[in-house]
Amino acid sequence: MSKKKILGDFQTPIQLARNVISRLFAGGHPWERILEPTCGQGNFIRACIETASVREIIGLEIQESYVGKSRKIRSEAVKISIYQQDIFDINLAESLQWNSVSPLLVVGNPPWITNAKLGRLSGENFPKKSNFQRLSGLDAITGKSNFDIAEAIWLKLLHEYANDPVTIALLCKTSVARKVAQYVLDRKIPVNSMSLYRIEAQRWFNVAVDAGLLKLELNQGEISYDVAEYDNLLDANHTKTFGFYDGNIVADLESYRQVADLEGTSQLVWRQGVKHDAAKVMELTHRDGILRNGYGDLVDIETDYLYPFLKSSDVQSINSGFVPRKYVIATQKKVGQQTVHLRDNAPKLWRYLNLHADQMDSRKSSIYKNAPRFSMFGIGKYSFQPYKVVVSGFYLPARFVLVSEYQGKPVLIDDTCYSLSFDEEWMAYLICALLNHPKVSQFLSSVIFSDSKRPITKGVLERIKLNAVYEQANIDQLTNRVTDSFGKSVNFDRIGVDKQLQLFESGE
Ligand SMILES: C[S@@+](CC[C@H](N)C(=O)[O-])C[C@H]1O[C@@H](n2cnc3c(N)ncnc32)[C@H](O)[C@@H]1O
């Protein structure tokens, strides 16, 4: 990996640095002192000396060549000190020598690189691999092994300036901004204002990530953990506020408050679809009565083990005239079931699987270790129930679809989708109608961050309290809507509905 990548070295274009500074100083903020913790070639410093109030700037940078470039910046009115320094080697609040104690702004663009990448590096370009791993509380913010070094820098600043009236404004991924917001809430760090101004990372850095300027004020007033979100850096007004409601992070607080009564625990169990990690072998296309695998080979196997199959894109486009595009081989009826019986019960399938044993046996995920040969996951009784309400994990707004058996066979879904399974059609129909209620859409769009890689997860779906929707919904209107989309209606067992929903309520 190049040194540039190792150090997360994407220098901020001067125009973006100027936009950031004019955003921050708008409204006449009187910062006199600036700390640029990873100053690179110094574009934030250049933008800062153009302001009226700044008197003193300290820039830190690990790379000598950049230190040299930053040291060339001159100003009559501003004292600029640039140090070659790994920021993880010093305590920022204690070690830096300032001329005054006037208001401090920490501004910059720390490296956008994950520690997982860093772990793969030789270390020679990143002195001592930097000391960031020793920071206390890092686990709390990251939770996982893969996190951004920018997160570690945020954490360091928050701890070292915990008692000072400091404003910190750093460009970072929006995912990092959310973790920082969660972190300050969990640790009750005295934050009194947070704003996230989105930037076009593609335009400025040629990278396809969601990013923005997170500005956070410490020790300057009443504590608040709400984050005002602006669509663009220079917008005058924010479009929404994200924050926390009963400890849960919520993407749009105002919208969420209107539907917060839906927050609860689903008494129905959401299931993720099947996982097999061998699409070319296990997923077959069906055209003109011919089955082919992902290698384009003709496949002749016992159809007892073949099921119509839906992937996320199918779920988005499915309608009443549904004809499956794909089929999936189901080697098991439940997780862990032995598969050797296939040798006698489905000899053609057994031969086919053995023909592709190399690929099946080399599946990387640890879940396949010590599992019966040709195993799959995300499979159980629910996979084979005749009626399902299905949603893709990838698309917003969420579209819940009713999927019935196809030619007498239950339809299976892939692991990018989630489903509820039913034995009775009317029940699936009702639940599908409830889930497509506008309040559910509002609930989901208010809790979900649309830039998440997989916006809809099992965790989010399990938060929808269907009883609350049912109590408020006009069932006839709702079921008419499902009827319109699926081209057929279903007779309800009204007594059954009430009984069933009471069961959800009591959690039986
Ligand atoms: C994304 S670049 C941004 C540079 C500059 N802040 C700007 O906005 O143009 C990140 C900078 O952090 C520097 N850097 C990386 N790790 C550092 C560390 N541990 N201490 C100080 N600087 C570091 C890199 O050399 C690089 O110049």
Ligand as a Chemical Component Dictionary entry (heavy atoms), coordinates in Angstrom:
data_LIG
# 
_chem_comp.id                   LIG 
_chem_comp.type                 NON-POLYMER 
_chem_comp.pdbx_formal_charge   0 
_chem_comp.three_letter_code    LIG 
# 
loop_
_chem_comp_atom.comp_id 
_chem_comp_atom.atom_id 
_chem_comp_atom.alt_atom_id 
_chem_comp_atom.type_symbol 
_chem_comp_atom.charge 
_chem_comp_atom.model_Cartn_x 
_chem_comp_atom.model_Cartn_y 
_chem_comp_atom.model_Cartn_z 
_chem_comp_atom.pdbx_ordinal 
LIG C1  C1  C 0  -6.773 13.479 5.151  1  
LIG S1  S1  S 1  -5.155 14.218 5.256  2  
LIG C2  C2  C 0  -5.621 15.866 5.549  3  
LIG C3  C3  C 0  -4.548 16.833 5.642  4  
LIG C4  C4  C 0  -5.008 18.208 6.012  5  
LIG N1  N1  N 0  -5.634 18.216 7.311  6  
LIG C5  C5  C 0  -5.947 18.755 4.991  7  
LIG O1  O1  O 0  -7.129 18.847 5.314  8  
LIG O2  O2  O -1 -5.564 19.046 3.864  9  
LIG C6  C6  C 0  -4.597 13.568 6.770  10 
LIG C7  C7  C 0  -3.229 14.037 7.187  11 
LIG O3  O3  O 0  -2.963 13.444 8.453  12 
LIG C8  C8  C 0  -1.580 13.166 8.522  13 
LIG N2  N2  N 0  -1.416 12.179 9.590  14 
LIG C9  C9  C 0  -1.720 10.868 9.562  15 
LIG N3  N3  N 0  -1.513 10.296 10.746 16 
LIG C10 C10 C 0  -1.074 11.280 11.577 17 
LIG C11 C11 C 0  -0.691 11.303 12.944 18 
LIG N4  N4  N 0  -0.723 10.190 13.683 19 
LIG N5  N5  N 0  -0.301 12.459 13.479 20 
LIG C12 C12 C 0  -0.281 13.585 12.730 21 
LIG N6  N6  N 0  -0.611 13.620 11.421 22 
LIG C13 C13 C 0  -1.017 12.480 10.853 23 
LIG C14 C14 C 0  -1.261 12.678 7.122  24 
LIG O4  O4  O 0  0.122  12.761 6.835  25 
LIG C15 C15 C 0  -2.101 13.629 6.279  26 
LIG O5  O5  O 0  -1.377 14.773 5.910  27 
# 
loop_
_chem_comp_bond.comp_id 
_chem_comp_bond.atom_id_1 
_chem_comp_bond.atom_id_2 
_chem_comp_bond.value_order 
_chem_comp_bond.pdbx_ordinal 
LIG C1  S1  SING 1  
LIG S1  C2  SING 2  
LIG S1  C6  SING 3  
LIG C2  C3  SING 4  
LIG C3  C4  SING 5  
LIG C4  N1  SING 6  
LIG C4  C5  SING 7  
LIG C5  O1  DOUB 8  
LIG C5  O2  SING 9  
LIG C6  C7  SING 10 
LIG C7  O3  SING 11 
LIG C7  C15 SING 12 
LIG O3  C8  SING 13 
LIG C8  N2  SING 14 
LIG C8  C14 SING 15 
LIG N2  C9  SING 16 
LIG N2  C13 SING 17 
LIG C9  N3  DOUB 18 
LIG N3  C10 SING 19 
LIG C10 C11 SING 20 
LIG C10 C13 DOUB 21 
LIG C11 N4  SING 22 
LIG C11 N5  DOUB 23 
LIG N5  C12 SING 24 
LIG C12 N6  DOUB 25 
LIG N6  C13 SING 26 
LIG C14 O4  SING 27 
LIG C14 C15 SING 28 
LIG C15 O5  SING 29 
# 
